[in-house]
Amino acid sequence: MTDLPDDLILDATDEVVLRQDLVQVALGRRQADRILRVGRMLDVGSGTWADDVEIVIRGRRIAFVGPRGSYPGSAAEVVERPGLAAVPGFGEVHKHIESSHLTPEHEAALVLPRGCTWTCEASHEFSNVNGARNLEFWLMARAAGSPAKIFPLPGSAVPPTAYEGGGGWFGAAEQAEFMAHPMVAGLDEVMDWPALTQPQNPSHARLWGMIGATLAARGVVEGHGAGLRDLPAINAFAAAGLASDHEAWTAEEAWDKLTHGIFLQIRAHSMPEILKGLMARGLRDWSQVAFATDDRPAQDTLAIGATDHNLRLAIANGLAPEAAIQCVTLNPARHMRLTPWVGSIAPGRYADIVLLSDLAAVTIAEVWADGRQASEGSRYIGPLPRITWPEWATRTVNLPRPLEAADFAIAAAPGRASMQAAVLRPFHWTADFLTEELPVLGGEVQRDPARAITKFAVVDRYSGKCGVARMFWRGCGPATPDTALACSVAHDQHNIWVVGSSDAAMALAVNRIRENQGGWALASDGRMLADLAYEVGGLMSARPAEAVAAGYAALEAAAARINWLFEPSFSPRWFPGFPHRLQFATLTCAPWAWVLVAPTAAVPEGLVNVQTGASHKVVW
């Protein structure tokens, strides 16, 4: 390997020295490290194939590409792969690595054999846990030798709304500092639409300051247009400088956004309808389209794949393989302004190459990353650095004392036999909360299992105050008595949520998460049935994907012994069964209105309308 400056993390000075060397290697004046010869290669810039190609590698980069025998210099080794087709390493235009629940070095070992060599990390998850160390966190695995490239986009949703507060706060000054780093591609998805459009919103100036700092550095401002489907909203979205949307669910919505200058990032669940709809409308230029994984846990990636799954799904739904490959290589690289480094098999780029034995089926024989083979079939053979994650990443659940059943009690007014209660459901789309009359026993307002009404709480895990916001929810949680489920993955603030049929069980589950410093906990009948530790940031585990997937499978097996509440008329897609989707039920971005957040001085009971800023009592 060359003795050139280390280019694991981009640096302007080293980049110039490295490219000066590549010039000399391309001209044959200096020896290359290796030549990789392949049966054919896709040029994503033209969408055409070239046969019998040699790719000349110096260090971690490509120095020369041409027909076999055209390179004028020599190399230390030649690798022959005549039966394989080369395409660029796949890239993720929008992904939360935290949602794999693996630390970056283990996530890299999972996705690299599946073709993914670079990721634009939508980093508002760990940003909300430890904003001050966010960039440091995302660069650690690469600095330690991982061949996966992570281009962080600091989170706009830090905090998600003005009514929340946690482990981070980003504004214009913080974003300007982030944008000075060459690995930072822009600003992560702007989600707080009310704050963006309403000058009186407390987050208005903060968000526009971050957008301004990003545009001043010629970075990319990513959008989040959930529920924004009418033409005035779409026009306003684009006018704000929000360059992309990954939240389109229908072909009509996708077309309207695409034709108003918005870069379309299509997720797997909506891909079949959207692709067919775009083709039916005659879309000929796919350069404004990419495929996004967004959130995918390790167990799902093991089962269906990573970016390769998105690619196979696109081809299966009628998109030409060449165009589909552009959607996971050149298109996202262009959008994120990363084409000098990734997105194509071309000189100056990282030598990240996917070798396919079957194009239509996207059968991956090998993946090369940083100029070396990193996988054989589905087996990762590249470097896996051992990282001792510091305490600022592993001690993030700040609950100075164990919680008690009393922390989850909801007191009734004196002398009342019943109380009115504000009630939400998971993914409560309607503009107002529900109102139900609930019984009082022993001075406390009670659950009503007959109406599928239980107790849901959000526990502040950042301030050290052990604050608990609790209220009644319908259609989720355990029907089994004295049972509770808790988790520290609670998009996007990532406090601890817990749902339970008894206050004592809720306390028991939260206390196990306190001990584990994050993850899942399922308690029943005074004992723990199962838990799964996410000890890094309360979101991830520094273990191989297979180990984390096995832990989740054990959690699901234990959960199968519990009876779960649900409302068939409300959300049969996600319930009944183990309510894993509650990880996303604490979202406070558009289009939600009434939500439950951790208690603050401004919202002491936690029930707040994030569209208007109004708060409300949970019982009265």
Secondary structure, DSSP 8 states (H G I E B T S, - for coil): ---S---SS--HHHHHHHHHHHHHHHTTSS-EEEEEEEEEEEETTTTEEEEEEEEEEETTEEEEEEETT---S-EEEEEEEEEEEEEE-EEEEEE-GGGGTB-HHHHHHHHGGGTEEEEEEEEHHHHHH-GGGHHHHHHHHHHTT-S-EEEEEE-S-SSSSTT---S----HHHHHHHHTSTT--EEEEE--HHHHH-TTSTTHHHHHHHHHHHHHTT-EEEE--TT--SHHHHHHHHHTT--EES---SHHHHHHHHTTT-EEEEEGGGHHHHHHHHHHTT----TTEEEE-BS--HHHHHHH-SHHHHHHHHHHTT--HHHHHHTTTHHHHHHTT-TTTSSSSSTTSB--EEEEEETTTTEEEEEEETTEEEEETTEE-S--------HHHH-----SS---GGGG--B--TT-SEEEEEEE-TT--SSS-EEEEEEEETTEE--BGGGTEEEEEEE--SSSS--EEEEEEES-SB-SSSEEEEES--TTT--EEEEESSHHHHHHHHHHHHHHTSEEEEEETTEEEEEEE-TBTTTBBSS-HHHHHHHHHHHHHHHTTS-B---TTT-TTT-SS--GGGGGTT--STT--EEE----SSSTT-EEETTT--B--SB-
